[in-house]
Amino acid sequence: MIESMYVMAFESTHAAMAAYHALAQAKPAMIPTPKAISAGCGMSLRFAAQDTAAACALAEGVEQIKGLASLYADKDGSFDLVEKL
């Protein structure tokens, strides 16, 4: 099955690190926040998920990032906001 790529951008470094550890099963990559995304923190996570519902379920499962992150679909370098977490 083809997976899609997602980026989570954060308002704090603490939230980024908490999400990185909580999403270990998704094998996230810590990346600089893309210029097309505005966020308070310069760190983002990029990860693959089967579909948008699966990406949202992963992201929503991280309690420490409530109100501190946004989830974007990575469309080959353009980013569509999926959900503010």
N, C-alpha and C positions, 0 to 999 in steps of 0.2 A: 504494500500500500504506500502511496506517495504521501509524504509528510510535508506540511507547510511550516514556514519559519515565522517566529514571533519574537518581538523585542519588548522587554519590560524596562521602562525608564522610571527612575526614582527621584524623590525629593530629598533623600538623605543617604549618605554612605552606609549608615547603620542598616537601613532598610534593604539596600542592595546586597550587603553581606548576609543578612538574615535570609533573604530569598535565595541567594546562591547556595547556601547550605541546605535549606528546606527543599530545594528542587534538584538535589543531587541525582535523583533517579532519571531526570530528563536530560542530564549531561549538559547543563547550560554553559555558555561561554561568556566570560566577563569581557565586555567591549566598551570603548568610549561611546558615550551617547551620540547617536548620529545628529548631524547639524540640522536635519529636517525636524527633529523632535526637540521641543523645549522642555527642560526639566531642571530642577534645582541642583541636582547632583550630576556630575560628569560621567557616572558609571551606569551601564545598562547590562541586562542579560539578554542573550540571544539563545533561543532553544527551538527545537522542532516539536511539533505535536500533530496528531492525526488530523485534527480539524479545529475550528475556532472553539467549539464547545469543550473539547479536551484541553485546549490552552487556557481557557477561562477557568475550568475546574482546577487545574494545577495552580494557577495564580491566586485564585480565591481561597485556596487551602493554606495560604501563608498568613497567619494572623498578624504577624509583626509588621506587615506592610499596609494594613488597612489605612486608607487616606493618604498614603505616601507613594503611590505608584500608579502607572498607567500601562496598559497592555496595547501593543500595536501589532498589526499584521505586516510582515515584511514582504512587500510586493516588488522584489528585485530593485531595492534601493529607494522606493517610495514607501511611506508608512501610513497605514490607515488606522486611526484610533478604533480599537475594539471596545475597550472598557476602562473607566477610571476605577481603580481598586480601592 
